[in-house]
């Protein structure tokens, strides 16, 4: 939902950034700012700064920065709307009601009822686990060495051995058959009438990112089938777009997520201290689930079962993760079948060692592939080397491909140049990749004029936000149109308007962008590293003047390039050249 700028600004102003961030980070006042350890990267010395006067934060170590909304978006992985809602509730600000059509109201009302009945069912299952009816289920969970705290955290429960027990209970609470059927909690047939979907099973409530119960998984007690049964797809439960344990794992600060196969694996890992574990919901890992993970981390550790089915699932997941731009490594569980078994037998320290030694996904795939060839036979070895070359062609970036060629050559005892030529030949034959050029020693990639222009524009925006009095001295020479990147120009327009009115508020500017990525980028424009401000006054004046000239020069050059296709660019070029010459010959004091 779109919220008016005035309302967003009211919410931001009523949530002091120091107060909010102090709930997550221990801050100490130093001068005009507060400092603490950055929550977005590991560090031992505080480099995370929170400014009460500017209502912004910035980390000098990793570059994270923004206002109170972006902090919640980064830390809690909220959307902008979720951050606004959370802070509105914190400040006691009433948000406007959504304007729904009658059809939308009915649909939303149905969703609310489905969530209600799921919650009621979860409470009943949890209650039964502690009753005589649930003794078998409780013994099972205790036999898996789960403590009471873990059972409570995940809301584990038990479904009675009577096949209509839950249905009777929920109907006594006023829920109708059609709602129970739509929620996937009961089924109806002519012979037996309404009966439970789950019975005689240990129950695992499945929660969304906001801890709302959206479905269930149930493990049968005894020899019944199927061993694990999951809720069907419902209006509130989409298996392909949810992950078990994500409601807890999303706030983990481990820097990665561990992807495994089953509920018990997730629970065992969380109990052992690995709170970043998640699992797919009884289905194969999907692109939608990879997209969910990408919101929280770029690094995924696969901890699938070590049997043939687990290896096959891991290979499939690796491909999906790569397509989603995620890095995958594989945890070696051998000789144990799954992470739960490994942790029970060897403990959390050993599992951490396995995490630290997780295998690169490329070499995991090759190791599995190697098993299909007779490496004692020259023909088999040659075919395997050709397979290595084929897979190396999958790296589109030249530097990455070159690094893997070198690593593969060393690992498999192949001459580096021989493998390189094999890759080049395979690439030329199939068109999968361009031949890798030999690196030239001592030559580094230079910044393009566009890179330099962007840097100058960022520096200028940051400098003006730090020293707003300079605006009066440079507004004759620089306008928002001089910023060639669209987002920079929009930010400059907002900043210059505030500087003109004398009411500078960078934290409010960030909130005016609707897109979350734009908010993050806009925040970075007010936190570019400036030249050292304690240096000699003349040096600082020269640095500031050079930035102005670079911004103006690039705008002039940009307009000059447009003259062939844009008639109006001619007048801009003439005006730009005149303004540039005047600026070059003007001294601007920082006093």
Steps between C-alpha positions, in 0.01 A plus 500: 500500500616856425519728803497882460839670544363709787396187691832323437687807622280523812580136582873555440509810722320319784756217498834638614765300318725471807213358706403251230852378420585477871249216512730303269849642554677613816588864430734738682502874452821649359481868421194578294442138390441157651724205414469125527595172331343477155211250486554445127854360508737346753737746667686541827539879503187717478466667160121528495393863547149627579435874472211631707512843336483360146287196596725275292744215555818406317763227533852608411594133464245353258331816369148419622299816557155652500214616721280321752294332225801365312646370826196281562495396135865391523495349848156336507487450122169684490345656194458878518129456575580255783753745646247785485235285668736385777619852579147638481390250764804588710416871486125457535426644155178379340549382142215545251281200431545330166233584246368161391234407247227269628671206332837588655340543843348153477830352386697670778239398756536141382879518538462632854263215587739242355785638709274499806398136460862396438606675819221331694600160362867562592399589856292183526781278368741663748251439783453132409876435501502555877187292561468123533397482133835646399731282709626308197578821314679657795710184547594515132615864523688439823658195338626736230660695789290811462477711815179663625623844389546380141162326495339823618697720258381302197151439644524123450185304576311175453194400298275252685469141381126562455437608143233761577641650820629831356192547280267464800711739705517772233127471423430547870690829466264613226705415190299353212576193287576701186765707679662190654509337158645811333769523771601140428417392855215262419351301214143399431373181336160336476594197708675659798384861483749760626832357623843637583777543246755428774461235768744296712786724394757729659413842362733769367325837453631683193528875552548788261758774552265679741462187719144432380404131467426437132513119487620180665729205456429179686717194570306179549547297816561135421509342155225704332546670164595748383774550757472880463179671395475870415212743468372547145533832319257756642441875454749558787745215432715483187766231551722633223524846659558412864779331695473321832686692770539818296302699758793442739789469253435836333630687807810282535830688465698197382565646154354190331202266502514123535254326269399148603227249424285445807326662793702306757828605339402866531385462859810305606729761345317789665522322835875451445547870433477508120205736473549559128360158398194470274334222298274468200148381582472143384567600140809547285684830547354771274600827336248679721672365811839607362356848452392502864851409617652768277319765704712406801836366380711418196660194660325164529632183662332178386456239772299237318503129589818323395317219315437484127170686517661777708787536253256520210297766683816696579610502135158630398504768771848616393370579152204696636720695743746590223218620275384722787846652543573321829822330607466139611730281708434142611543371855653152512295295748672161448488252655170628641176511302373844597598803711279393791686168522840668473423751776367229732809286454777760473354821639471861386877562487547226243212631292660846505822341369299347217354844424848657499620231260194503273583407142480738205193401295698485173743244641217311669333460160830385346562253784161341441555505122842336537336187641354428156841463336776241523786726603754216454415482132653776276177527299289533814737760644492696171121500494494626859743780412272594212211512747705736719557725197128496419409607854769769502331655198207571729689788660411808296743734674854470373674554834283241676551247221877554506510442877302177473716376212804547720336330801365206296835447328675483835241272660482245218865506394441656159742745343359851535558593135366163384175550687482860386529396136241227553256755645568739212444225243178385663378858525579570134322182392185558705493880535464463877775745594757733348862394506675625809761766422836479673517740791744787462709537809510837669203645311193584702159598376465878501187683599295625208404868469149394600633334819690817589194715432279287724756517779523878471120532509479279810775698672324829427167381641665372816709817544196726464305293753794529742557873441170648375634859516706424187184476291461881481852524358463239227133517392595745225716231338333166583137394454326162530521469120877466534450156656498249215373196693121514532488405868781745579308775318179425692693501829669828406163659420366410843822599677536833318134586572559442871826696494321786329232506770754460780343181637750225419375148582683220310325230704165619362630507141576128511142416596362683196618225266240228453736222391702334779817470292474869417473580870818309573688665214372845596623440855848421367513840326516671839778278631773509238846524653613862475862618483641526853327800658786573740747576223628844405227752411651570156514127423137458600396795285692355206339157551152655510571714193631196310179310576287787368706524182481123443120501538465795262754365251328166464163670447655715227662196334177302534299774324769530232457132415123548466519777240474260210160371608367780718466848349426660837834367628685771304372779722583296808852445373553871442362589842695214660830606349453856621404388853791256510756765402360736762511230766859407420606858562297547819634457851247355745578546866394235752471757779 
